[in-house]
């Protein structure tokens, strides 16, 4: 009996958290068309795609690809890495595991800073 009450309370809390996050996404969708094309727009587009990853993964993939296009145009490695990670999650949710791994590895490669390891190079 205790466990069923605990489960009911936890379920209620999770639904309340999810319902609370939805207005933030709706607000992002409203301001997105008026945002200038910069890293903040990439983050907003990525947040919208991430919010749809479980509800509608195909839509999330479409949205993430639009964010990736913007990040590539702006040459934002951090933005590209973030969006590749989201694409990996979305492709994983649609059981397209080779595509998911490809995007996860691209994200990892873009996230690594080669200058961090410069002391390992000869002459440094």
N, C-alpha and C positions, 0 to 999 in steps of 0.2 A: 504494500500500500504506500509506503514512504517513497519507494522508487517511482511509482506511477505519478505521484504528486510532483516529485522533483523533475521528472521528465516533462510533465505538463508545464511547469514553471519555466524550464529551460527553453522549451519550444516557443512559449509565449514571448520570452525575451528575444530569441532569435528573430521571430517575425516582427517584433517591434523595431529592432535594429534595422532590419531590411526595409521596412516601411519608412523609416526615418531617412534612410539614404536616398530613396527615390526622388524626393523633391530637389536634392542637390543635383542629381543627374538631369532632371527636367530643367532646372535653371541653367545648367551648362548648355543644354540643347538650345535654349532660347537665346543665349548670348553668343553662341558659336558663330553664326553668320556675320556678326558685326565685329568679331575679333580680328586684329591685324595678324598677318601671317608671321608668327614668331614661335619661340619655344613654348610659350603659354598656351597657344592654340594647339600645339602638338600634345601637350599634357591633357588638355580638355578633351581632345578627340580620343586620346588613349583611355581616359577615364570612362568615357561613354562606351567605348568598345569593351572595356573590361567589365562594365556593369551588365552587358548583354551576353557575356561569355557562357553563362549557364542557361539563360532564358532562350536565346536564339543565336547559337554559335555562328551560323552562316552570315547573319547580319553583322555580328561582331567582327568576323573576318573581313567583310566588306569595309566596315568602318576603320578597322586597323590598317587595312591596305591604303586607305585614303590618308591616314595619319603618317604612314610610312612614306608615301609619296611626298608629303609636305616636308617631313624630316630629311628626306634625301635631297629635295630641292634646296633646303636651307643648310645642307651639309652639317646637320646636327647629329654627331655620332651618339651622343647620349640619348637623344630622341629616337634614333634608329634602333639602338639596343633595347630601349624600353618597349618599343612597338613590336620588334621581333619576338621578344619574350611573350607579349600578349598573344601574338599570332601562334606561338608554340602552344600556349595553353588552349587557345580556341581550336586548333587542329587536333590537339589531344582529346578535347571534348567531343569532336566528331569522329574519333577513332582513326584519324589519318596520321598514324604515328611516324612514318618517314618524314612527312612535311613538318610535323611538330618538332622532331629532332633537328631537322635542318634549321628551323627558325631559332630554336634554343641555342644551337651552336653558333649561329650568326650573332645572336645577342651576346653570348659569352665572348666571342672574338672581338666584337666592338667595345665591350666593357673593359677589356684588358688594356692597360696603359703601358706601351712599350718603354716609355721613359722611366717607369718605375724600376725596371730591371737593367738600366744602362750601366750600372756598376759591374754587372756580370760580363759586359762586353770587353774584349781586349782593348787596352789603351785607356781605360777609364778607371 
